[in-house]
Amino acid sequence: MLSNDPVETFRQEARDLLEQLEQSLLDLGQSPKDTDLVNSAFRALHTLKGSGAMFGFTEVAGFVHAFETAFDRVRKGETAITAPLIAVALAAKDHVSELIAEPGQHAAKGSPILARLEEIVSNVPAANRNAAQTALMETEPSASSSLRLWHIRFRLPEDALALGANPLLLIDELRGLGECVVTANADAVPPVEVIDPEVCYLAWDVKLTTAAPRDAIDDVFIFLKDGMDLSIEALGADMEKASDKEEAAPASDATTAPPTTAAKEVVAPAAARLARTTEARETASSSLRVPAERLDELMDRVGELVIAQARLSQLADASNDVNLKTIAEELERLSSGLRDTTMGIRMVPIGTLFGRFRRLVHDLSRDLGKEVEFLTTGEETELDKTMIERLADPLVHIIRNAVDHGLERPDRRSASGKPAVGRVRLAASHTGAEVAISITDDGAGLNAERIRAKAEEAGLLAPDAKLPEQDLFRFIFHPGFSTAREITSVSGRGVGMDVVKRTIDMLRGSIDVASKPGEGTTVTLRLPLTLAIIEGMLVRVGNGRYCIPLSAVEECVELPITAETVGKGRSLLNIRGSLVPFLRLRELFRTEAPPDLHQKVVIVAVGEQRVGLVVDQILGNNQTVIKSLSKLHADVETFSGATILGDGTVALILDVTHLVRFGQSFENRLRAAQAGRAA
């Protein structure tokens, strides 16, 4: 359910602001002279401060105010962006996260961070800061001599209150700059019988005496300038007389003062004002925050609708009622559109996940003493939000291994003729109905001999066994398997890659590993777009029905009566000059029913390989609602789930990658047994 708790609303908004702040700080590390990035970071801080004070997070508001004050020197060009400054700013951002998550628990940690931040931006060591400030006070004129009087007039937009603005917070910020005299202007307030409680009718007249510059006053209104009437004037030596005259003069005499509202506008019907407010609110609101649980519930309902529609279609096909057939076709069209719309709502750009790893690489490069360039491509690629949530941990482990074990230290890279700065690239792209996510480093690459030795030592591989290099690399995903010569605080215990394998298997995905000595390693994760509803091809094997994900299917052919068999007993088909191995699902599933006379072969793609699956009959395509198997069947890897058909029966969904692997292993054991009997 969507929470109405304002504190939880603030936490959600604060998370977005902190993410924006972190990305801006990391970008500044790469582009230290980009003023837009500085302004973006400053805006995030300014909003956090105001929102924190509004919702009662006084620790957050106080800490961020000091953080903002120090960072303001960067914005004004008084302090250059440096690596130490970015590091302490990121630490400050982490501290704000802690203050928001657990109020009252971490306040003491803030003082050292602010002291370090102040030391960097002022270029004065902490031990000498007090002495420097004392000397500065002795040489500079007194503060009172630099005081200035400002005359500020402002009127918020009519829809400001409805959109969450609070004029009292603006006045409090002005009071924080110096002595204020505030006068409210109620000339535009209509009679009480037509007043609209959501419309802001008041204007304010402020006399501010402060030593702060004009920029500090502008910053108070930084997020409202575009929609409000604002006048900021510096008064001269005869400022008291000038101010008196200005109070007597109409506001419209000043070029930037808000216009006086005509009397008939003041008493305009509340309905007209409300209409303008509603229109502005709808224009400003282009997105809606919805709890993930509601999307999951909606997806479940759509899944049930798809099953019901399949049952209706089956009844319509068996009926001669034209009206029933028409209704079934219309419902199929509507349910298909609803399915696509719901799936689209659940699809999230993978860039929301990629952004998290920039901080990870930044911290790892600092901790390990390695210079790392982190590149991302394909951030716009969309993936189901459930997939993105579960992908975070596997990608963390792969990236940590790439930086820690894959990339060499700068001196070793230079000695081998490589740039001292290592490179890690994270890329995503659509490949059919799948998403491929690759993590590539330009490090030393995997050591195949060391992996084989470790596998033999652990009893995972026979000493005389011959294994393709790609299969040999798969051992790095075995629990407890590690070729690291030493354990570091980052990796080396052989645990993380096991997590990667288990998670990707749960997501019905596959992992490919490619590596060249001295050039680097690429780990590619191939994942389905969604875990909810897929297009499937329904087939029959004996008396059982099975569903093959349509994304894996390339083509269907008829099995020749005399299927070609060549080379060590392997079953092969000649398809347009290419030999394609095939597996008989009847043998794998131990089907006892007699085979059909004309069997079919479904050609599927498994990574870069093409394999044929022999079935008795192809029943057609259908929308497949994926239902998870029970915990008792969790270790049956050849099936990724089940689906309910239109007649109420259940069909198992084939996990093509694991099925092909199991089938190849089955054939190898069968050939070995035949060779043993022959000997």
JOUR-V172232 format. One record per backbone hydrogen bond with DSSP energy under -0.5 kcal/mol. CO is the residue of the C=O (numbers start at 1). NH is the residue of the N-H. If there is no record, write none. Layout:
BEGIN
co=CO nh=NH
co=CO nh=NH
END
This chain:
BEGIN
co=5 nh=9
co=6 nh=10
co=7 nh=11
co=8 nh=12
co=9 nh=13
co=10 nh=14
co=11 nh=15
co=12 nh=16
co=13 nh=17
co=14 nh=18
co=15 nh=19
co=16 nh=20
co=17 nh=21
co=18 nh=22
co=19 nh=23
co=20 nh=24
co=21 nh=25
co=22 nh=26
co=23 nh=27
co=24 nh=28
co=25 nh=29
co=26 nh=30
co=27 nh=30
co=27 nh=31
co=31 nh=34
co=33 nh=35
co=34 nh=38
co=35 nh=39
co=36 nh=40
co=37 nh=41
co=38 nh=42
co=39 nh=43
co=40 nh=44
co=41 nh=45
co=42 nh=46
co=43 nh=47
co=44 nh=48
co=45 nh=49
co=46 nh=50
co=47 nh=51
co=48 nh=52
co=49 nh=53
co=50 nh=54
co=51 nh=55
co=52 nh=57
co=53 nh=56
co=56 nh=58
co=57 nh=61
co=58 nh=62
co=59 nh=63
co=60 nh=64
co=61 nh=65
co=62 nh=66
co=63 nh=67
co=64 nh=68
co=65 nh=69
co=66 nh=70
co=67 nh=71
co=68 nh=72
co=69 nh=73
co=70 nh=73
co=70 nh=74
co=71 nh=74
co=71 nh=75
co=72 nh=76
co=73 nh=78
co=73 nh=79
co=74 nh=77
co=82 nh=86
co=83 nh=87
co=84 nh=88
co=85 nh=89
co=86 nh=90
co=87 nh=91
co=88 nh=92
co=89 nh=93
co=90 nh=94
co=91 nh=95
co=92 nh=96
co=93 nh=97
co=94 nh=98
co=95 nh=99
co=96 nh=100
co=97 nh=101
co=98 nh=102
co=102 nh=105
co=106 nh=109
co=107 nh=110
co=109 nh=113
co=110 nh=114
co=111 nh=115
co=112 nh=116
co=113 nh=117
co=114 nh=118
co=115 nh=119
co=116 nh=120
co=117 nh=121
co=118 nh=122
co=119 nh=123
co=119 nh=124
co=125 nh=128
co=125 nh=129
co=126 nh=129
co=126 nh=130
co=128 nh=132
co=129 nh=133
co=130 nh=134
co=131 nh=135
co=132 nh=136
co=133 nh=137
co=134 nh=138
co=135 nh=139
co=136 nh=140
co=142 nh=145
co=143 nh=146
co=144 nh=147
co=148 nh=150
co=148 nh=210
co=149 nh=235
co=150 nh=152
co=150 nh=208
co=151 nh=233
co=152 nh=206
co=153 nh=231
co=154 nh=204
co=155 nh=229
co=157 nh=160
co=158 nh=200
co=159 nh=163
co=160 nh=165
co=161 nh=164
co=166 nh=169
co=166 nh=170
co=167 nh=171
co=168 nh=172
co=169 nh=173
co=170 nh=174
co=171 nh=175
co=172 nh=176
co=173 nh=177
co=174 nh=177
co=174 nh=178
co=175 nh=178
co=179 nh=209
co=181 nh=207
co=183 nh=205
co=184 nh=186
co=185 nh=203
co=186 nh=189
co=191 nh=194
co=192 nh=195
co=195 nh=197
co=196 nh=199
co=198 nh=162
co=199 nh=201
co=202 nh=156
co=203 nh=185
co=204 nh=154
co=205 nh=183
co=206 nh=152
co=206 nh=208
co=207 nh=181
co=207 nh=209
co=208 nh=150
co=208 nh=210
co=209 nh=179
co=210 nh=148
co=213 nh=216
co=213 nh=217
co=214 nh=218
co=215 nh=219
co=216 nh=220
co=217 nh=220
co=217 nh=221
co=218 nh=221
co=219 nh=222
co=221 nh=224
co=221 nh=225
co=224 nh=227
co=224 nh=228
co=225 nh=228
co=228 nh=230
co=229 nh=155
co=231 nh=153
co=233 nh=151
co=236 nh=239
co=238 nh=242
co=239 nh=243
co=240 nh=244
co=241 nh=245
co=242 nh=246
co=243 nh=247
co=244 nh=248
co=245 nh=249
co=250 nh=253
co=251 nh=254
co=254 nh=257
co=262 nh=266
co=263 nh=267
co=265 nh=268
co=269 nh=272
co=269 nh=273
co=270 nh=274
co=271 nh=275
co=272 nh=276
co=273 nh=277
co=274 nh=278
co=275 nh=279
co=276 nh=280
co=277 nh=281
co=278 nh=282
co=279 nh=283
co=280 nh=284
co=281 nh=285
co=284 nh=286
co=288 nh=290
co=291 nh=294
co=291 nh=295
co=292 nh=296
co=293 nh=297
co=294 nh=298
co=295 nh=299
co=296 nh=300
co=297 nh=301
co=298 nh=302
co=299 nh=303
co=300 nh=304
co=301 nh=305
co=302 nh=306
co=303 nh=307
co=304 nh=308
co=305 nh=309
co=306 nh=310
co=307 nh=311
co=308 nh=312
co=309 nh=313
co=310 nh=314
co=311 nh=315
co=312 nh=316
co=313 nh=317
co=314 nh=318
co=316 nh=319
co=320 nh=322
co=321 nh=325
co=322 nh=326
co=323 nh=327
co=324 nh=328
co=325 nh=329
co=326 nh=330
co=327 nh=331
co=328 nh=332
co=329 nh=333
co=330 nh=334
co=331 nh=335
co=332 nh=336
co=333 nh=337
co=334 nh=338
co=335 nh=339
co=336 nh=340
co=337 nh=341
co=338 nh=342
co=339 nh=343
co=340 nh=344
co=341 nh=345
co=342 nh=346
co=343 nh=347
co=346 nh=385
co=348 nh=383
co=349 nh=352
co=350 nh=353
co=350 nh=354
co=351 nh=355
co=353 nh=356
co=353 nh=357
co=354 nh=357
co=354 nh=358
co=355 nh=358
co=355 nh=359
co=356 nh=360
co=357 nh=361
co=358 nh=362
co=359 nh=363
co=360 nh=364
co=361 nh=365
co=362 nh=366
co=363 nh=367
co=364 nh=368
co=365 nh=369
co=365 nh=370
co=370 nh=372
co=371 nh=422
co=372 nh=374
co=373 nh=375
co=373 nh=424
co=375 nh=426
co=377 nh=428
co=378 nh=381
co=379 nh=351
co=381 nh=350
co=383 nh=348
co=384 nh=388
co=385 nh=389
co=386 nh=390
co=387 nh=391
co=388 nh=392
co=389 nh=392
co=390 nh=394
co=391 nh=395
co=392 nh=396
co=393 nh=397
co=394 nh=398
co=395 nh=399
co=396 nh=400
co=397 nh=401
co=398 nh=402
co=399 nh=403
co=400 nh=404
co=401 nh=405
co=401 nh=406
co=402 nh=407
co=406 nh=444
co=409 nh=413
co=410 nh=414
co=411 nh=415
co=412 nh=416
co=413 nh=418
co=414 nh=417
co=420 nh=422
co=422 nh=373
co=423 nh=442
co=424 nh=375
co=425 nh=427
co=425 nh=440
co=426 nh=377
co=427 nh=438
co=429 nh=436
co=431 nh=434
co=433 nh=529
co=434 nh=431
co=435 nh=437
co=435 nh=527
co=436 nh=429
co=436 nh=438
co=437 nh=525
co=438 nh=427
co=438 nh=440
co=439 nh=523
co=440 nh=425
co=441 nh=521
co=444 nh=518
co=446 nh=448
co=447 nh=451
co=448 nh=452
co=449 nh=453
co=450 nh=454
co=451 nh=455
co=452 nh=456
co=453 nh=457
co=454 nh=458
co=455 nh=460
co=455 nh=461
co=456 nh=459
co=462 nh=465
co=465 nh=467
co=468 nh=472
co=469 nh=473
co=470 nh=474
co=472 nh=475
co=473 nh=476
co=474 nh=477
co=475 nh=478
co=478 nh=481
co=491 nh=488
co=494 nh=480
co=494 nh=481
co=495 nh=499
co=496 nh=500
co=497 nh=501
co=498 nh=502
co=499 nh=503
co=500 nh=504
co=501 nh=505
co=502 nh=506
co=503 nh=507
co=504 nh=509
co=505 nh=508
co=507 nh=528
co=510 nh=526
co=512 nh=524
co=514 nh=522
co=516 nh=519
co=516 nh=520
co=520 nh=516
co=521 nh=441
co=522 nh=514
co=522 nh=524
co=523 nh=439
co=523 nh=525
co=524 nh=512
co=524 nh=526
co=525 nh=437
co=525 nh=527
co=526 nh=510
co=527 nh=435
co=529 nh=384
co=532 nh=626
co=534 nh=536
co=534 nh=624
co=535 nh=550
co=536 nh=538
co=536 nh=622
co=537 nh=548
co=538 nh=619
co=538 nh=620
co=539 nh=546
co=540 nh=616
co=540 nh=617
co=541 nh=544
co=544 nh=541
co=545 nh=652
co=546 nh=539
co=547 nh=654
co=548 nh=537
co=549 nh=552
co=549 nh=553
co=550 nh=553
co=552 nh=605
co=555 nh=603
co=557 nh=601
co=561 nh=563
co=564 nh=572
co=566 nh=570
co=567 nh=570
co=570 nh=566
co=570 nh=572
co=571 nh=582
co=573 nh=575
co=573 nh=580
co=574 nh=576
co=575 nh=578
co=578 nh=575
co=578 nh=580
co=580 nh=573
co=581 nh=612
co=583 nh=585
co=583 nh=614
co=584 nh=587
co=584 nh=588
co=585 nh=589
co=586 nh=591
co=587 nh=590
co=597 nh=599
co=599 nh=559
co=600 nh=615
co=601 nh=557
co=601 nh=603
co=602 nh=604
co=602 nh=613
co=603 nh=554
co=603 nh=555
co=604 nh=611
co=605 nh=607
co=606 nh=609
co=609 nh=606
co=610 nh=581
co=611 nh=604
co=612 nh=583
co=612 nh=614
co=613 nh=602
co=614 nh=585
co=615 nh=600
co=617 nh=540
co=617 nh=619
co=620 nh=538
co=622 nh=536
co=622 nh=624
co=623 nh=625
co=624 nh=534
co=624 nh=626
co=627 nh=642
co=630 nh=633
co=631 nh=634
co=633 nh=636
co=635 nh=637
co=636 nh=639
co=638 nh=655
co=641 nh=653
co=642 nh=627
co=643 nh=645
co=643 nh=651
co=645 nh=648
co=649 nh=645
co=651 nh=643
co=652 nh=547
co=652 nh=654
co=653 nh=640
co=653 nh=641
co=654 nh=549
co=654 nh=656
co=655 nh=659
co=656 nh=660
co=657 nh=661
co=658 nh=662
co=659 nh=663
co=660 nh=664
co=661 nh=665
co=662 nh=666
co=663 nh=667
co=664 nh=668
co=665 nh=669
co=666 nh=670
co=667 nh=671
co=668 nh=672
co=669 nh=673
co=670 nh=674
co=671 nh=675
co=672 nh=676
co=673 nh=677
co=674 nh=678
co=675 nh=679
END
